[in-house]
Amino acid sequence: MHTGSCLCGKVGYEYHGEIDAISMCHCKQCQKAQGTAFVAVAPIRSADFHLTRGEAHLKEYRATPGKVRVFCAECGSPLYSARDDLPEAKRLRLGTLDTPIAPGRRVHAWVSSRAEWFELADDLPKFPEFAR
């Protein structure tokens, strides 16, 4: 089991599943939403994700039709995103985890739009767009 929370602690969650794949997304929307060069996300099963507190503090934003970004309305911490056409999955923002993980697969996605001031200096696979 993994636990996580927002910066102010008003929203908490549990995830009863493995976190084995991480994507560092460098798209312009993720840069804007996170305020940095990329976001580290992991696909998770919606059925295994449960809020433990703070549901009333959640706010949603749709920058793209069919995709919702969910964050804490109090502190602004992004928690996850989800696509309307894939209700069984979420993309968890890994910076909100309170428990350690040891992922087996890590990749960079959307490197075609990466921030020019951020150097990709690792040997991880790099995809110009969405990583499959």
C-alpha positions in Angstrom: 0.0 0.0 0.0 1.1 3.5 -0.8 -0.1 6.7 0.9 0.1 10.3 -0.2 -1.1 13.8 0.5 -1.1 17.4 -0.7 1.2 20.1 0.6 -1.2 21.4 3.3 -2.2 17.9 4.3 -5.9 18.5 3.9 -6.2 15.8 1.2 -4.9 12.3 1.8 -5.1 9.1 -0.2 -4.2 5.4 -0.3 -3.2 3.4 -3.3 -3.5 -0.4 -2.9 -1.4 -1.4 -5.9 2.0 -1.5 -7.5 3.7 1.6 -8.9 6.1 0.1 -11.4 6.2 2.5 -14.4 7.1 6.2 -14.2 6.8 8.7 -17.0 8.5 12.1 -16.8 6.2 14.2 -19.0 7.8 17.2 -20.6 4.8 18.5 -22.5 4.0 22.3 -22.3 0.7 21.6 -20.3 2.5 19.7 -17.6 5.2 22.4 -17.4 2.5 25.0 -16.9 0.5 22.8 -14.4 3.5 21.9 -12.3 5.5 25.1 -12.7 8.7 23.2 -13.6 10.4 21.4 -16.4 8.4 18.1 -16.2 6.0 16.1 -14.0 6.7 12.5 -12.8 3.5 10.5 -13.2 2.5 6.8 -12.9 -0.5 5.0 -14.2 -2.7 3.6 -11.4 -6.0 1.7 -11.3 -8.8 3.9 -10.2 -10.5 1.1 -8.3 -7.4 0.8 -6.0 -7.1 4.6 -5.3 -9.1 5.9 -2.3 -9.2 9.3 -0.7 -8.8 9.0 3.1 -9.6 12.7 3.8 -10.3 16.0 2.2 -12.6 15.2 -0.7 -14.3 18.6 -0.2 -10.9 20.3 -0.9 -10.5 18.8 -4.4 -10.9 21.0 -7.4 -10.8 20.0 -11.0 -9.5 21.8 -14.1 -9.9 20.8 -17.8 -7.1 22.3 -20.0 -7.9 19.6 -22.6 -11.3 18.3 -23.6 -11.8 14.8 -22.1 -9.1 15.1 -19.4 -9.4 16.3 -15.9 -6.6 17.5 -13.6 -7.4 17.2 -9.9 -5.7 19.3 -7.2 -6.1 20.6 -3.7 -8.0 23.8 -3.8 -6.3 25.0 -0.5 -2.6 24.6 -1.4 -2.7 23.9 -5.1 -0.9 20.5 -5.0 -1.7 18.5 -8.2 -2.8 15.0 -7.2 -3.8 13.1 -10.4 -5.2 13.4 -13.8 -7.8 11.2 -15.5 -9.3 10.8 -19.0 -13.0 10.5 -19.5 -12.6 7.6 -21.9 -10.4 5.6 -19.4 -12.3 5.7 -16.1 -10.4 2.7 -14.9 -7.1 4.6 -14.8 -5.6 7.7 -13.3 -2.1 9.3 -13.6 -0.8 9.9 -10.1 1.5 12.8 -9.5 4.4 11.1 -7.7 5.5 14.1 -5.8 2.5 13.7 -3.6 3.5 10.2 -2.4 4.5 9.8 1.3 5.8 6.3 0.8 8.9 5.2 -1.2 8.6 3.4 -4.5 11.1 1.4 -6.6 9.8 1.5 -10.2 11.0 -1.0 -12.8 10.4 1.3 -15.8 11.2 5.0 -16.2 10.9 7.0 -19.3 10.9 10.6 -20.6 7.8 11.5 -22.7 7.1 14.5 -24.9 10.8 15.5 -25.0 10.0 17.3 -28.3 8.6 20.1 -26.2 10.9 19.9 -23.2 12.1 23.1 -21.5 15.2 24.3 -23.4 16.9 25.1 -20.1 16.6 21.6 -18.7 19.2 19.1 -19.9 18.2 15.4 -20.1 21.4 13.9 -18.7 20.4 10.3 -18.0 20.2 7.1 -20.1 16.4 6.6 -19.7 14.4 6.0 -22.9 13.3 9.3 -24.4 10.1 9.6 -26.6 9.3 12.7 -28.7 5.6 12.4 -27.8 3.5 10.1 -25.6 5.5 7.1 -24.2 3.8 3.7 -25.0 
